[in-house]
Amino acid sequence: MKTVSSTEIKNRLGQYLESAVAEPVVIEKAGRPVAVVLSYGEYQRLQRLEDSYWAARCRLAEESGWAGPEESMKALKESAGAEA
C-alpha cells in the first residue's frame, strides 16, 4: 500500500489514480492518514462484503428469535437507503 501526502496527491492525481487500480493509496495530511483511494472494483468488493455481513446478522436475529423476517427486511432496506 502506498502512502502519499495531500500535496503529492494534488500534484500527481492521475498517477495515483492509476496506482489505486493495483493497490490502495493512503493520503496523509500533516503526517496523519486521512483518506484512502482504491479501485472501483475493490470498493464494489467491500460493498458486497458489507452486504453479506448485514444479511448474515439479520438471519442470525431471525433464527434466534430477536427479529422476524419483516423486521429484518426493514433493517436491510434502511441500511441500503442510508448509503444512497
C-alpha positions in Angstrom: 0.0 0.0 0.0 1.4 3.4 -1.0 1.3 6.4 1.3 1.5 10.0 0.0 1.0 13.5 1.2 -2.1 15.5 0.3 0.2 17.9 -1.6 1.7 15.0 -3.6 -1.8 13.6 -4.5 -2.8 17.1 -5.6 0.2 17.4 -7.9 0.1 13.9 -9.3 -3.6 12.8 -9.1 -3.6 10.9 -12.4 -0.6 8.9 -11.5 -2.1 7.9 -8.1 -5.4 7.1 -9.7 -3.6 4.6 -11.9 -1.7 3.2 -8.9 -5.0 2.7 -7.0 -6.1 0.1 -9.6 -3.3 -2.2 -8.3 -3.2 -1.2 -4.6 -4.9 1.3 -2.2 -3.2 4.7 -1.8 -3.2 6.2 1.7 -3.3 10.0 1.7 -1.8 11.8 4.7 -2.3 15.4 5.8 0.1 16.7 8.5 1.6 13.3 8.8 -1.7 11.6 9.6 -3.7 9.3 7.4 -7.0 10.9 6.4 -8.2 9.1 3.3 -7.7 6.1 1.0 -8.0 6.0 -2.8 -8.9 2.5 -4.0 -10.1 1.0 -7.2 -13.7 0.9 -8.0 -13.5 -2.9 -8.2 -12.2 -3.0 -4.7 -14.9 -0.7 -3.5 -17.5 -2.9 -5.0 -16.0 -6.0 -3.3 -16.1 -4.2 0.0 -19.7 -3.2 -0.5 -20.6 -6.9 -1.3 -18.8 -8.0 1.8 -20.7 -5.5 4.0 -24.0 -6.5 2.4 -23.2 -10.2 3.2 -22.3 -9.3 6.8 -25.6 -7.5 7.4 -27.6 -10.2 5.7 -26.0 -12.8 8.0 -26.7 -10.6 11.0 -30.4 -10.5 10.0 -30.5 -14.2 9.5 -29.0 -14.7 13.0 -31.5 -12.4 14.5 -34.4 -14.3 12.9 -33.0 -17.7 13.9 -32.5 -16.6 17.5 -36.0 -15.1 17.7 -34.8 -11.5 18.1 -36.4 -10.3 14.9 -38.9 -11.6 12.4 -38.5 -11.6 8.6 -40.4 -8.3 8.3 -38.1 -6.6 10.8 -35.0 -7.9 9.1 -36.2 -6.7 5.7 -36.9 -3.3 7.1 -33.5 -3.1 8.7 -31.8 -4.1 5.4 -33.8 -1.5 3.4 -33.0 1.2 5.9 -29.3 0.3 5.7 -29.4 0.4 1.9 -31.2 3.7 2.0 -28.6 5.2 4.3 -25.9 4.6 1.8 -27.7 6.1 -1.2 
